[in-house]
Amino acid sequence: MLRKVILILFLMLFFSCNNKELEKDFNSFKYTEKLTGESTVDVKIWEINCEKLECRLSYFIGDDKKELFSKKIVLKDTGEMKKMVKKIFKGMKNKKNPESHSDFYPENILVLDNKEVFSTYRMNRGFYKLLDKLLNEKHYDFEDRIGEEFYKKLENERRTKIKTRITGLLENIKEAEYKNFRYEENINLNEIWDLECKNLDCEIKYRRSIYEEPLFYKKITLKSKKDKERIIKKILKGIMNNNLEKEDSSLEVQNYLYLNDESEDIFTVINSEFHEVLTELLRENYKNINKRLIEEEQKKKGED
């Protein structure tokens, strides 16, 4: 009982001291609302920073604080700034605010004149109401939209980089004389096709796991260097022709390209040109291989 009384008195004194801080005149304040997900990469940060009447509202993602949005806000007077701070502080003290979110863990800090006044590990609903007014839209809609724009921009930059690299490889393919090359397509980690050539001697392998021995294996000798160049060109153009898009968004695709034992970028594309190369070299539709393997497995189970 005595411990509870002491704790209540301590909290009353603590909040009283913080409330007194708010009653004082201050020229600047900074508030940070940080949400961290399961991964340290999965971080969302809202920050409002005011010097006198000039404020800056910013939105960041990631632990390295990649800025996605920044907006300048000019307040009418110091009264408006105090009102804003009181609203934020009231939200921080509100015990009805959740300590966690289904996807994120909250953390927030209020600083007045470069001195930390209060910090909590609760979601500040009062701040989000204020944020919606400053954005003139619901913050979660804003986050979805600006996040989508950011990742779209990143993907476009990635595509441009890869296309530039592939174009360079295609232009220099004769001069480079790739004695060795290897291309591997890995779909959902359980359908793996591997074509590897050393000079004119090639091997085709099919596995259902990177940790298992191949279920199918075939050796092939190419006719000439021109034949090999044609195959490499076809595979590279397949990456370009698909515009680096997967045919089915539900598939997890990872393709690896090695030229003279040097690794290129990982491509997340289903390369139909590569499938045509497989069919040509196998002299049958490459899909028939997996069908035949399944039939053989079912036949063995039936015999057992």
TAZI-V568461 format. One record per run of one state. SS is the DSSP state (hx for helix, st for strand, lp for the rest). FROM is the first residue (numbers start at 1). LEN is the number of residues. If there is no record, write none. Layout:
BEGIN
ss	from	len
SS	FROM	LEN
SS	FROM	LEN
END
This chain:
BEGIN
ss	from	len
lp	1	1
hx	2	22
lp	24	4
st	28	9
lp	37	6
st	43	9
lp	52	2
st	54	8
lp	62	4
st	66	9
lp	75	3
hx	78	16
lp	94	6
st	100	1
lp	101	4
st	105	8
lp	113	2
st	115	6
lp	121	4
hx	125	11
lp	136	3
hx	139	33
lp	172	1
hx	173	4
lp	177	3
st	180	8
lp	188	3
st	191	8
lp	199	2
st	201	7
lp	208	8
st	216	6
lp	222	3
hx	225	17
lp	242	11
st	253	7
lp	260	2
st	262	2
lp	264	3
st	267	1
lp	268	4
hx	272	11
lp	283	4
hx	287	17
lp	304	1
END
